Amino acid sequence: MTMPSSPRRRIALRGPMDARTAKSTGYLLGAQFLRNLGPLVILLLLARLTDPETVGVYSLALAIVTPYFVLAQLGMRTVTLTLQPEASFRNYAIVQTGSIALALIAAVVVGVISTPQLAVILGLASCLKIADAFSDFLSGPLQRHGRSVTVFTSSLISATVVSIIAGIVLFATRDLVPTLAALAGASLLAAYVLLFRPAKRLSRSVEAARPPKAAGFRAEARRIFSAGLPLGMSMALMSLISTVPLYVVTASFGEAETARLAVLLYVYALADIVTGVVSQAWIPHAQEQLRAISLRPSILAISRRGAAVWTVVYIPVTVIGLVLASWLIPILFGAAYRLTLAEAIPLGIAVVLLPSAHFMATAVAIQNQYVHALTLSVGSTVLSLAACVLLIPPLGIAGAFWALAIAVGARAAIAAIIVATRTGGRRAP
């Protein structure tokens, strides 16, 4: 008679799977860095080959259209990874295409009415965000079916080729409009060739091995949309935390200062990407601890422990990173782009708070409290918007980073309250 394996034994048997998960996580982290490296390279080239006002207009145009397309994404990558039973790739693609088409119409119409002088630039920026949205969506089916290396390879090739093409056009013209046109066109083509075709081919082969589905397109599309809408709304609200400061800085200080904020925000964005991937990779470990009978921890205790460990790691890394950024950014982007001590302090606080925000928000997801993703977004976004209005006019970019730190801290605190309320301090069964 075979006895059930002990919790310690079960954890040991997961070693090979953990190694594969770590490898996949590495590919996905690399892909996320590369996706953000391309826009950063374009920003660097604009800063070196044009003036701060042009960089500010480019950054403002992206900030205007981004919330529409983040909402239209419907968290589709997460949906394709988690929806049970899994829907067909064709239906995912149709729902995603429809929502993005609506976002394009809304972004262009509202943008043209509010800022008609930026009509062409807003249209091109929208095309660029369409490429971003589809790239994110198409990564989901590939990741779900074990093709994370394809996601990484496509991101590497796309970032390299798109940056080279846009750089050549910018060097030849020194003009934002043709550069954005080249950037958008190359990005759309790369998303189609490097992601859509492999994802479609892989999904067809996987779906061919499944039994035929009884549900029709309308029922499945409704299920996809119902799963994605709360995620899209949550992500759109969260995007306002980084885009609204650009609006307020532009209104208060002009496009040149907007350009400086856009460059400095990449310091936070890179830390946010790393923390997000780390917290996602931590999920299996947390679930294993919850299942281990001998440990019987609460999810709140596990989340606090993970957040505390990574916060301790982040403190010295953040200090070193800010020192390097204050030295390196003016060298790369020019003397107009600098990080002052008054700005570095709130920026550093925001970065150090990221582990708490991500780990606590992930704990909410582990509890399957998906509706509270919207609670987190609403609470942190409202506080951030209020802080932007109150702090940016008197403090400038330092005020924008204080608003960012308030938003990150609020997200961590609200998530901790949700987790504590849900568990009531009880240990996992």
PyMOL commands that set and color helices and strands:
alter all, ss='L'
color gray80, all
select helices_A, chain A and resi 7-13+15-49+52-73+76-82+89-114+116-144+148-173+176-208+217-253+255-281+283-291+299-333+341-352+354-366+372-395+397-423
alter helices_A, ss='H'
color red, helices_A
deselect
rebuild
show_as cartoon
